[in-house]
Amino acid sequence: MLYSELDKEFHFVFDPCPIDWEHDTHPDGLSIDWKDSNFVNPPYSQTSKWIEKAYEESRKERLSVMLINACTDTKAFHEFVYKNPHAEYRFIKGRIKFTCPQRPECNQANMKASMIVIFHPVVVV
């Protein structure tokens, strides 16, 4: 539902870290160029790397919309989001429930609050 709402607004064409990611069949999303409009729900153990990558992609005139934990005390949040005039953040009320595609009956709420971070494309002249 959240993804559908965001997709209506931003028209995603790429997900650099899809839920069905497998090492043998998908490239490492951190080491490739992204597309013009990206949805990014990164592994929460590596969020800082993905925030920095989304920032770098924005400087290549690409949009990235991230679903991440609302951890506003991190270095990555302050360096690449909070101080960035081209980044927007939206806090989500309540806890998001994630569903495992292999076991749909296992839908558990995230243990932390979530937010959407939008890296708008930056035209560098």
Helices and strands as residue ranges (DSSP letters): H 2-10, E 37-40, G 44-46, H 47-58, E 63-69, H 75-76, I 77-82, E 87-91, E 97-100, E 103-109, E 114-119
